[in-house]
Amino acid sequence: MQLPLEGIKVLDLSHALAGPFCSTMLADYGAQVIKIEPPGPGDIARAWGSPLPGGETDYFVSLHRNKKGIVLDLKTLQGKETFLRMVERCDIVLENYRAGALARLGLAYETARLRNPGIIYCSISGFGQDGPYRDRPALDLIVQAESGMISVTGEAGGHGARAGVSIADLTAGMNAAFGVMLALRAKEKSGFGQAIDVSMMEGQLALLGTMIANYCASGDIPRPMGTAYKALLPYQTFQTKTRDLALAVGSEKLWKIFCPAIGCPELADDPRFRGNGERNRNRESLIAKLQQVFLTRTYDEWEALLSANGIPVGAINNLAQVVDHPQVKSRGSIVEIDHPRAGAMRVVGVPVRLSATPGSLRTPAPALGEHTDEVLRELLGLSVAEIGALRAAGALG
């Protein structure tokens, strides 16, 4: 059975993380992704992460599976025309250059749709394609800061902290993939493509939506709370005799089960803690009491007791423990891929599982320009001589 996106062709001009994360999602489910890199070092992310044999890095190899790679110089007339000829035969263009950069090269959506009215042109940027911050450079850290994400992350009383992963980039990549799916569906009805404007900033605002709504309603500015959560209590980590425990008592029903389960039935009827609102108003005294209780047993003892009562509980695992986690191993969430230069390495597999047409890791990340001749032959029908002429003109690097 065909993969869901088989037959869809993507021209991927993106670099770093946000755009490539999107195109990887598309490629995993069958889209033919043609990664276009500039001459020289190629994608800046080829230099990120730990070095692997053959000059590759773990960052790039893990991110760019299932793609074909070509080198094309979009600053040359021949390179621009080759790109636009490819646009005529593809469904999607994906880019995350600074807003307006491709327009200055004459390769914006307005130009692309003249060559192919059905083209879907997805642009990811830090702040969007308009507005006073449109031209600002914005890597993940900057957007986490400007969006307010850092202001609510970290330990209580601190100055805020960056999320442990590049959450602004990754959210933008997922939003871009979702936008592409919407545009493909709309194209089925209309026959026409459209431009997609994905802002990293707005992706973070969406994640912060409930906090922003709370601020607008109450006027209270949220601050970092460590592992705690203002909307629910108790919902945070606690120390035990051995290792830390993550606890999530997410409803009043669970609260009434939780209190006797930990040997403190009186807490359920205490007027200070009877409802979530009361618990929040008396947070400090309740957390201090619970911390004393959790220090009386080991993590394993608490996990067994709480799990038996249906209380959500978990361990704070480091990544070594995650890779060896029984659930991760049982579902095959970490897979091995063999790269011709870097060798075998383990990477995270596809996160969305379809019963009939599952995505998969089929081919390793391409070496710089590895498929240039192959793509130009198969997509544009160019001859060896024509490819040689483009290379001689500097269009192919």
SULZIMO-V736944 format. One record per helix or strand. SS is the DSSP state (helix for helix, strand for strand). FROM is the first residue (numbers start at 1). LEN is the number of residues. If there is no record, write none. Layout:
ss: [SS:SS]
from: [FROM:FROM]
len: [LEN:LEN]
This chain:
ss: [strand:helix:strand:helix:strand:helix:strand:helix:strand:helix:strand:helix:helix:strand:helix:helix:helix:strand:helix:helix:strand:strand:strand:strand:helix:helix:helix:helix:helix:strand:helix:helix:strand:strand:helix:helix]
from: [9:18:32:44:51:53:57:58:67:77:92:101:109:120:140:150:167:195:200:209:229:232:235:245:252:266:276:283:299:312:319:326:334:343:372:384]
len: [4:11:6:4:1:3:1:6:5:12:4:4:7:6:8:3:24:5:8:10:1:1:4:4:10:4:6:12:10:4:5:6:6:6:9:9]
